Amino acid sequence: MPKDTKQDVATPAHVGRASGVFCPGMRIDNELPGDQSGDDALSVCYDLRVETPLELLGRAVLKIAFAVDTPAAQIVARLCDVAPDGVSQRISYRALNLTHHNEHETLEALVPGQCYTAEIALNECAHLLRAGHTLRLALSNSYWPIIWPAPTPTTITLDLVACSLELPVRSVSKETAACAPHTPQAYPDWPAETLRATDARATTITQDDGFIVQETFDDFGVARDPDHGMEVGSHATSRYAIHPDDPATAKFQSEWNFTFKREAWQVEIDTENTMTCDAQNFYVHRKLRATEGETKAEVLAKEWSRTIPRGHL
C-alpha cells in the first residue's frame, strides 16, 4: 500500500483490452478474459502475497472514499490472481458509475472536490489462490469495450484511510466429502450437414493516430437441416476503436449477414450498426437490407439514426 493517504486513479481509456466478451456465447472463440497483466500495468494496483492457500467464495466488497474533478466518472475494480510467472487471472470485477454512489434510482452530478463514499460489491466468485500467488486489486477509470467510458478524462482521488476491501474467505468446520465419480453424458449433436465450416479471428492494433482498434470476425458457417432441408448461415464482424487520451472518441461498429435457403427459395439479410458519442450525446445509426432470390432482388431497405442524451453516463 502507498505510504501517502491519497491515491489518484487516472488511467487511459483503453484499459480492458483483455476483458473478454461481456456475454460469452456470442463468438466462436476468444470469449473469456485473457492475461490481465497488460491492463494491470495501466491500472492502480494493490498486491497481497498469499503465503497459504486462500479460498474465496461469494462477493468481495470494496468501500471507497473519493473525490473527483469532473461531474461524471466511473471506477472499475478487478480482483486478480497473479501467478509467480506474472500471469494475471481475473477472478471477479465490477464497475460503478460514481453518479450512482448513493443509489441507482436517484442519480446526481458529482461536485468536483467534494468528498463522497461508495460501496462496490464485485461479481460472485469461487476461486482458490495457491500459496506463493498474489491477490491483486486493480482499479481503473474505464474497462473498454465491455463498458462505455465516461465522457471526459477523469481523476478520482481516493482517501485510502477510509477505503477497505472485504474478501469472501471460505471457511468451514468440516469439509464436505467429494461426490463419487460419474460418467459424463455427451452433449447431443444436431445432425446437420456442414456446408461451410466455422472460422474466427481477432486482432488488436495501434494505429498511427494513436487509436487502439480491436476487430473480430466470426463465420458461423452454413449448415443444412436434414429434416426439412433448410440451409442457414451467418457471419459477423465487429470493430471497437478508442483513443487512450479521449474517452469521447469511443466508437463501435458491427456488420451481420444472415442467409436462409431451401430448394429454389432463398433470402439474405444484412445489418450495419454504428455507435459513437461526444460529451453530451450518444449517436446510434443502423441500416437493414433484405434481398430475395439468386439475383438478390431488394425487398426491404431501412436506415435510421437516433441521438440519445448521455445524462449521467
C-alpha beads as a LAMMPS data file, in Angstrom:
LAMMPS data file: protein, C-alpha beads

313 atoms
312 bonds

1 atom types
1 bond types

-500.0 500.0 xlo xhi
-500.0 500.0 ylo yhi
-500.0 500.0 zlo zhi

Masses

1 110.0

Atoms # bond

1 1 1 0.000 0.000 0.000
2 1 1 1.297 3.536 -0.698
3 1 1 2.635 5.491 2.252
4 1 1 0.528 8.500 1.281
5 1 1 -3.087 8.566 2.379
6 1 1 -4.241 9.825 -1.035
7 1 1 -4.155 7.935 -4.335
8 1 1 -5.136 9.269 -7.751
9 1 1 -6.785 6.930 -10.257
10 1 1 -6.422 8.440 -13.727
11 1 1 -5.964 5.611 -16.205
12 1 1 -6.122 5.635 -20.033
13 1 1 -9.433 4.991 -21.778
14 1 1 -8.361 1.716 -23.415
15 1 1 -7.930 -0.305 -20.211
16 1 1 -9.871 -3.515 -20.788
17 1 1 -8.218 -4.965 -23.859
18 1 1 -8.053 -8.361 -22.097
19 1 1 -11.595 -8.148 -20.712
20 1 1 -13.078 -10.794 -22.984
21 1 1 -16.687 -10.771 -24.190
22 1 1 -19.351 -9.379 -21.851
23 1 1 -21.754 -12.211 -22.742
24 1 1 -19.788 -15.377 -23.640
25 1 1 -21.526 -17.369 -26.336
26 1 1 -21.727 -14.545 -28.868
27 1 1 -18.453 -15.506 -30.545
28 1 1 -16.886 -18.719 -31.758
29 1 1 -13.698 -18.262 -29.736
30 1 1 -11.631 -15.713 -27.768
31 1 1 -14.583 -15.103 -25.456
32 1 1 -13.127 -15.300 -21.957
33 1 1 -10.816 -12.764 -20.301
34 1 1 -7.138 -13.228 -21.024
35 1 1 -3.954 -12.398 -19.123
36 1 1 -4.751 -9.210 -17.227
37 1 1 -1.131 -8.130 -16.773
38 1 1 -1.308 -5.636 -19.647
39 1 1 -4.399 -3.974 -18.188
40 1 1 -2.874 -4.212 -14.696
41 1 1 0.138 -2.226 -15.896
42 1 1 -2.192 0.648 -16.857
43 1 1 -4.187 0.478 -13.597
44 1 1 -3.637 1.355 -9.952
45 1 1 -2.869 -1.949 -8.209
46 1 1 -2.630 -3.200 -4.641
47 1 1 -0.963 -6.578 -4.135
48 1 1 -1.074 -9.113 -1.296
49 1 1 1.156 -12.171 -1.450
50 1 1 -0.657 -15.337 -0.381
51 1 1 1.558 -17.444 1.910
52 1 1 -1.027 -20.222 2.438
53 1 1 -3.862 -21.355 0.121
54 1 1 -6.778 -18.918 0.163
55 1 1 -10.298 -19.906 -0.909
56 1 1 -12.761 -17.209 -1.962
57 1 1 -16.479 -17.923 -2.251
58 1 1 -19.019 -15.127 -2.636
59 1 1 -18.727 -11.384 -3.341
60 1 1 -15.791 -9.183 -2.421
61 1 1 -16.927 -5.729 -1.267
62 1 1 -14.855 -2.623 -1.936
63 1 1 -15.629 0.503 0.086
64 1 1 -14.117 3.761 -1.135
65 1 1 -13.986 7.385 -0.059
66 1 1 -13.257 9.611 -3.028
67 1 1 -13.320 12.971 -4.746
68 1 1 -13.360 13.670 -8.488
69 1 1 -12.534 16.543 -10.834
70 1 1 -15.476 16.063 -13.229
71 1 1 -19.290 15.827 -12.824
72 1 1 -19.392 12.274 -14.230
73 1 1 -16.928 9.475 -13.551
74 1 1 -16.719 5.735 -13.216
75 1 1 -14.424 3.328 -11.412
76 1 1 -13.750 -0.309 -12.230
77 1 1 -12.442 -2.778 -9.647
78 1 1 -10.866 -6.086 -10.680
79 1 1 -9.719 -8.861 -8.366
80 1 1 -6.925 -10.925 -9.911
81 1 1 -4.801 -13.967 -9.121
82 1 1 -1.202 -13.259 -10.161
83 1 1 0.955 -16.356 -10.610
84 1 1 4.695 -16.366 -9.832
85 1 1 5.419 -16.094 -13.564
86 1 1 3.440 -12.821 -13.743
87 1 1 0.305 -14.098 -15.495
88 1 1 -2.720 -12.301 -14.037
89 1 1 -6.060 -14.159 -13.990
90 1 1 -9.248 -12.192 -13.423
91 1 1 -11.242 -13.597 -10.509
92 1 1 -14.034 -11.013 -10.408
93 1 1 -14.785 -7.441 -11.399
94 1 1 -17.388 -4.723 -11.114
95 1 1 -17.828 -1.205 -12.437
96 1 1 -19.648 1.680 -10.783
97 1 1 -20.841 4.884 -12.378
98 1 1 -19.994 7.201 -9.488
99 1 1 -23.055 9.368 -10.107
100 1 1 -24.838 6.288 -8.650
101 1 1 -22.774 6.394 -5.455
102 1 1 -25.888 6.666 -3.253
103 1 1 -28.359 4.523 -5.194
104 1 1 -29.292 3.622 -8.747
105 1 1 -32.742 5.230 -8.576
106 1 1 -31.533 8.753 -7.770
107 1 1 -28.531 9.961 -9.743
108 1 1 -26.636 13.158 -9.162
109 1 1 -23.856 15.010 -10.914
110 1 1 -20.664 14.963 -8.859
111 1 1 -19.293 18.192 -7.432
112 1 1 -15.555 18.404 -8.188
113 1 1 -13.516 18.360 -4.997
114 1 1 -16.356 17.186 -2.768
115 1 1 -15.826 14.017 -0.722
116 1 1 -18.131 11.016 -1.308
117 1 1 -18.320 7.373 -0.278
118 1 1 -19.424 4.347 -2.267
119 1 1 -19.650 0.588 -1.904
120 1 1 -18.942 -1.809 -4.769
121 1 1 -19.956 -5.458 -4.464
122 1 1 -17.929 -7.344 -7.059
123 1 1 -19.431 -10.225 -9.027
124 1 1 -19.782 -13.559 -7.239
125 1 1 -16.722 -15.786 -7.458
126 1 1 -15.372 -19.168 -6.356
127 1 1 -11.603 -19.293 -6.580
128 1 1 -8.590 -20.916 -4.934
129 1 1 -5.361 -18.916 -4.713
130 1 1 -2.352 -21.175 -4.273
131 1 1 0.443 -20.412 -1.853
132 1 1 3.032 -18.139 -3.476
133 1 1 0.462 -16.407 -5.665
134 1 1 -0.535 -12.757 -5.299
135 1 1 -4.021 -11.401 -4.772
136 1 1 -4.313 -8.140 -6.703
137 1 1 -6.918 -5.379 -6.581
138 1 1 -6.695 -3.329 -9.792
139 1 1 -8.546 -0.013 -10.167
140 1 1 -9.163 1.912 -13.379
141 1 1 -11.407 4.659 -14.774
142 1 1 -12.634 2.521 -17.655
143 1 1 -12.996 -1.054 -18.914
144 1 1 -13.376 -0.755 -22.679
145 1 1 -15.060 -2.243 -24.623
146 1 1 -17.224 -4.023 -22.025
147 1 1 -18.223 -0.661 -20.517
148 1 1 -18.764 2.566 -22.453
149 1 1 -16.409 5.137 -20.897
150 1 1 -17.304 8.367 -19.116
151 1 1 -17.472 11.448 -21.384
152 1 1 -14.185 13.076 -20.321
153 1 1 -10.837 12.067 -18.798
154 1 1 -11.226 11.945 -15.039
155 1 1 -9.041 11.845 -11.961
156 1 1 -10.509 10.027 -8.967
157 1 1 -8.710 10.795 -5.712
158 1 1 -9.096 8.072 -3.094
159 1 1 -8.795 8.677 0.634
160 1 1 -7.038 5.412 1.467
161 1 1 -7.601 5.716 5.202
162 1 1 -11.351 5.320 4.597
163 1 1 -11.086 2.624 1.906
164 1 1 -11.346 -1.098 2.556
165 1 1 -11.730 -4.436 0.799
166 1 1 -13.726 -7.251 2.407
167 1 1 -12.913 -10.680 0.997
168 1 1 -15.404 -13.584 0.957
169 1 1 -12.987 -16.068 2.545
170 1 1 -14.427 -19.579 2.583
171 1 1 -14.233 -21.167 5.996
172 1 1 -15.794 -24.500 7.048
173 1 1 -15.552 -26.535 10.236
174 1 1 -15.914 -29.814 8.355
175 1 1 -15.135 -30.318 4.704
176 1 1 -17.841 -31.927 2.550
177 1 1 -16.797 -35.219 1.007
178 1 1 -16.262 -35.201 -2.734
179 1 1 -19.001 -36.691 -4.880
180 1 1 -18.475 -40.135 -6.322
181 1 1 -17.072 -40.107 -9.852
182 1 1 -19.623 -40.413 -12.596
183 1 1 -19.518 -40.804 -16.345
184 1 1 -20.388 -37.521 -18.065
185 1 1 -23.046 -37.609 -20.737
186 1 1 -22.182 -36.382 -24.184
187 1 1 -23.961 -33.227 -25.328
188 1 1 -26.429 -34.181 -28.081
189 1 1 -25.274 -33.180 -31.537
190 1 1 -27.550 -31.509 -34.033
191 1 1 -27.434 -33.878 -37.039
192 1 1 -26.827 -31.126 -39.561
193 1 1 -24.791 -31.270 -42.728
194 1 1 -21.977 -28.722 -42.709
195 1 1 -21.811 -26.813 -45.993
196 1 1 -19.354 -24.141 -44.805
197 1 1 -17.068 -24.595 -41.816
198 1 1 -16.872 -22.084 -38.982
199 1 1 -13.963 -19.663 -38.678
200 1 1 -12.960 -16.829 -36.349
201 1 1 -10.175 -14.332 -35.757
202 1 1 -9.461 -11.331 -33.567
203 1 1 -6.828 -8.607 -33.809
204 1 1 -5.801 -5.567 -31.796
205 1 1 -3.688 -2.842 -33.386
206 1 1 -2.431 0.619 -32.516
207 1 1 -2.914 2.966 -35.468
208 1 1 -0.536 5.760 -36.424
209 1 1 -3.001 8.290 -34.974
210 1 1 -2.844 6.558 -31.569
211 1 1 -6.250 4.858 -31.730
212 1 1 -6.460 1.365 -30.259
213 1 1 -8.593 -0.780 -32.581
214 1 1 -9.980 -4.219 -31.741
215 1 1 -11.548 -6.167 -34.599
216 1 1 -13.246 -9.559 -34.614
217 1 1 -14.655 -11.758 -37.369
218 1 1 -16.866 -14.781 -36.769
219 1 1 -18.088 -17.026 -39.551
220 1 1 -20.746 -19.260 -38.033
221 1 1 -20.725 -21.353 -41.206
222 1 1 -23.614 -22.788 -43.205
223 1 1 -25.491 -25.933 -42.214
224 1 1 -28.401 -27.879 -43.739
225 1 1 -31.076 -29.442 -41.537
226 1 1 -31.739 -32.973 -42.875
227 1 1 -35.343 -32.969 -41.590
228 1 1 -36.634 -30.067 -43.669
229 1 1 -33.697 -29.091 -45.899
230 1 1 -33.282 -25.505 -44.655
231 1 1 -29.776 -24.104 -45.110
232 1 1 -28.865 -21.450 -42.542
233 1 1 -25.677 -19.394 -42.393
234 1 1 -24.293 -16.237 -40.854
235 1 1 -21.128 -14.254 -40.282
236 1 1 -20.369 -11.131 -38.249
237 1 1 -17.666 -8.507 -37.855
238 1 1 -17.176 -6.002 -35.043
239 1 1 -14.809 -3.092 -34.540
240 1 1 -14.078 -1.176 -31.331
241 1 1 -11.906 1.931 -31.523
242 1 1 -10.814 4.430 -28.878
243 1 1 -8.005 6.900 -28.250
244 1 1 -6.354 6.360 -24.858
245 1 1 -6.402 10.102 -24.089
246 1 1 -10.016 10.830 -25.052
247 1 1 -12.907 8.569 -23.977
248 1 1 -15.318 10.580 -26.172
249 1 1 -13.643 9.020 -29.239
250 1 1 -15.150 5.612 -28.397
251 1 1 -16.715 4.012 -31.465
252 1 1 -18.393 0.663 -32.106
253 1 1 -19.279 -0.820 -35.497
254 1 1 -20.740 -4.195 -36.431
255 1 1 -21.997 -5.955 -39.535
256 1 1 -24.084 -9.121 -39.587
257 1 1 -25.065 -11.282 -42.551
258 1 1 -27.759 -13.992 -42.400
259 1 1 -28.725 -16.388 -45.190
260 1 1 -31.657 -18.802 -45.416
261 1 1 -32.199 -21.182 -48.320
262 1 1 -34.381 -24.159 -49.214
263 1 1 -34.525 -25.531 -52.753
264 1 1 -35.233 -22.578 -55.099
265 1 1 -36.185 -20.163 -52.301
266 1 1 -33.532 -18.037 -50.585
267 1 1 -33.273 -14.782 -48.663
268 1 1 -30.383 -12.774 -47.266
269 1 1 -30.363 -10.113 -44.536
270 1 1 -27.569 -7.616 -43.901
271 1 1 -27.357 -5.229 -40.937
272 1 1 -24.895 -2.438 -40.141
273 1 1 -24.702 -0.786 -36.727
274 1 1 -22.620 2.161 -35.528
275 1 1 -22.453 3.870 -32.142
276 1 1 -20.394 6.977 -31.332
277 1 1 -20.586 9.726 -28.754
278 1 1 -19.475 13.123 -27.588
279 1 1 -19.641 14.678 -24.127
280 1 1 -23.397 15.338 -24.424
281 1 1 -24.932 12.545 -26.522
282 1 1 -24.767 9.010 -27.844
283 1 1 -25.295 8.625 -31.603
284 1 1 -26.696 5.368 -32.988
285 1 1 -27.040 4.620 -36.699
286 1 1 -28.473 1.426 -38.191
287 1 1 -29.015 0.015 -41.673
288 1 1 -31.035 -3.011 -42.703
289 1 1 -31.262 -4.613 -46.144
290 1 1 -33.104 -7.790 -47.160
291 1 1 -32.899 -9.491 -50.545
292 1 1 -34.530 -12.490 -52.186
293 1 1 -33.529 -14.992 -54.850
294 1 1 -30.274 -15.693 -56.617
295 1 1 -30.309 -12.205 -58.131
296 1 1 -30.609 -10.704 -54.641
297 1 1 -33.561 -8.523 -55.534
298 1 1 -34.056 -5.956 -52.786
299 1 1 -37.301 -6.438 -50.846
300 1 1 -36.604 -4.186 -47.869
301 1 1 -34.154 -1.380 -47.072
302 1 1 -34.271 0.764 -43.972
303 1 1 -31.882 3.240 -42.408
304 1 1 -32.375 5.234 -39.232
305 1 1 -30.465 7.242 -36.607
306 1 1 -31.055 8.276 -33.023
307 1 1 -29.455 10.825 -30.739
308 1 1 -29.636 9.836 -27.075
309 1 1 -28.690 12.322 -24.324
310 1 1 -25.989 10.929 -22.062
311 1 1 -27.478 12.246 -18.852
312 1 1 -25.147 10.991 -16.111
313 1 1 -23.487 8.338 -18.304

Bonds

1 1 1 2
2 1 2 3
3 1 3 4
4 1 4 5
5 1 5 6
6 1 6 7
7 1 7 8
8 1 8 9
9 1 9 10
10 1 10 11
11 1 11 12
12 1 12 13
13 1 13 14
14 1 14 15
15 1 15 16
16 1 16 17
17 1 17 18
18 1 18 19
19 1 19 20
20 1 20 21
21 1 21 22
22 1 22 23
23 1 23 24
24 1 24 25
25 1 25 26
26 1 26 27
27 1 27 28
28 1 28 29
29 1 29 30
30 1 30 31
31 1 31 32
32 1 32 33
33 1 33 34
34 1 34 35
35 1 35 36
36 1 36 37
37 1 37 38
38 1 38 39
39 1 39 40
40 1 40 41
41 1 41 42
42 1 42 43
43 1 43 44
44 1 44 45
45 1 45 46
46 1 46 47
47 1 47 48
48 1 48 49
49 1 49 50
50 1 50 51
51 1 51 52
52 1 52 53
53 1 53 54
54 1 54 55
55 1 55 56
56 1 56 57
57 1 57 58
58 1 58 59
59 1 59 60
60 1 60 61
61 1 61 62
62 1 62 63
63 1 63 64
64 1 64 65
65 1 65 66
66 1 66 67
67 1 67 68
68 1 68 69
69 1 69 70
70 1 70 71
71 1 71 72
72 1 72 73
73 1 73 74
74 1 74 75
75 1 75 76
76 1 76 77
77 1 77 78
78 1 78 79
79 1 79 80
80 1 80 81
81 1 81 82
82 1 82 83
83 1 83 84
84 1 84 85
85 1 85 86
86 1 86 87
87 1 87 88
88 1 88 89
89 1 89 90
90 1 90 91
91 1 91 92
92 1 92 93
93 1 93 94
94 1 94 95
95 1 95 96
96 1 96 97
97 1 97 98
98 1 98 99
99 1 99 100
100 1 100 101
101 1 101 102
102 1 102 103
103 1 103 104
104 1 104 105
105 1 105 106
106 1 106 107
107 1 107 108
108 1 108 109
109 1 109 110
110 1 110 111
111 1 111 112
112 1 112 113
113 1 113 114
114 1 114 115
115 1 115 116
116 1 116 117
117 1 117 118
118 1 118 119
119 1 119 120
120 1 120 121
121 1 121 122
122 1 122 123
123 1 123 124
124 1 124 125
125 1 125 126
126 1 126 127
127 1 127 128
128 1 128 129
129 1 129 130
130 1 130 131
131 1 131 132
132 1 132 133
133 1 133 134
134 1 134 135
135 1 135 136
136 1 136 137
137 1 137 138
138 1 138 139
139 1 139 140
140 1 140 141
141 1 141 142
142 1 142 143
143 1 143 144
144 1 144 145
145 1 145 146
146 1 146 147
147 1 147 148
148 1 148 149
149 1 149 150
150 1 150 151
151 1 151 152
152 1 152 153
153 1 153 154
154 1 154 155
155 1 155 156
156 1 156 157
157 1 157 158
158 1 158 159
159 1 159 160
160 1 160 161
161 1 161 162
162 1 162 163
163 1 163 164
164 1 164 165
165 1 165 166
166 1 166 167
167 1 167 168
168 1 168 169
169 1 169 170
170 1 170 171
171 1 171 172
172 1 172 173
173 1 173 174
174 1 174 175
175 1 175 176
176 1 176 177
177 1 177 178
178 1 178 179
179 1 179 180
180 1 180 181
181 1 181 182
182 1 182 183
183 1 183 184
184 1 184 185
185 1 185 186
186 1 186 187
187 1 187 188
188 1 188 189
189 1 189 190
190 1 190 191
191 1 191 192
192 1 192 193
193 1 193 194
194 1 194 195
195 1 195 196
196 1 196 197
197 1 197 198
198 1 198 199
199 1 199 200
200 1 200 201
201 1 201 202
202 1 202 203
203 1 203 204
204 1 204 205
205 1 205 206
206 1 206 207
207 1 207 208
208 1 208 209
209 1 209 210
210 1 210 211
211 1 211 212
212 1 212 213
213 1 213 214
214 1 214 215
215 1 215 216
216 1 216 217
217 1 217 218
218 1 218 219
219 1 219 220
220 1 220 221
221 1 221 222
222 1 222 223
223 1 223 224
224 1 224 225
225 1 225 226
226 1 226 227
227 1 227 228
228 1 228 229
229 1 229 230
230 1 230 231
231 1 231 232
232 1 232 233
233 1 233 234
234 1 234 235
235 1 235 236
236 1 236 237
237 1 237 238
238 1 238 239
239 1 239 240
240 1 240 241
241 1 241 242
242 1 242 243
243 1 243 244
244 1 244 245
245 1 245 246
246 1 246 247
247 1 247 248
248 1 248 249
249 1 249 250
250 1 250 251
251 1 251 252
252 1 252 253
253 1 253 254
254 1 254 255
255 1 255 256
256 1 256 257
257 1 257 258
258 1 258 259
259 1 259 260
260 1 260 261
261 1 261 262
262 1 262 263
263 1 263 264
264 1 264 265
265 1 265 266
266 1 266 267
267 1 267 268
268 1 268 269
269 1 269 270
270 1 270 271
271 1 271 272
272 1 272 273
273 1 273 274
274 1 274 275
275 1 275 276
276 1 276 277
277 1 277 278
278 1 278 279
279 1 279 280
280 1 280 281
281 1 281 282
282 1 282 283
283 1 283 284
284 1 284 285
285 1 285 286
286 1 286 287
287 1 287 288
288 1 288 289
289 1 289 290
290 1 290 291
291 1 291 292
292 1 292 293
293 1 293 294
294 1 294 295
295 1 295 296
296 1 296 297
297 1 297 298
298 1 298 299
299 1 299 300
300 1 300 301
301 1 301 302
302 1 302 303
303 1 303 304
304 1 304 305
305 1 305 306
306 1 306 307
307 1 307 308
308 1 308 309
309 1 309 310
310 1 310 311
311 1 311 312
312 1 312 313
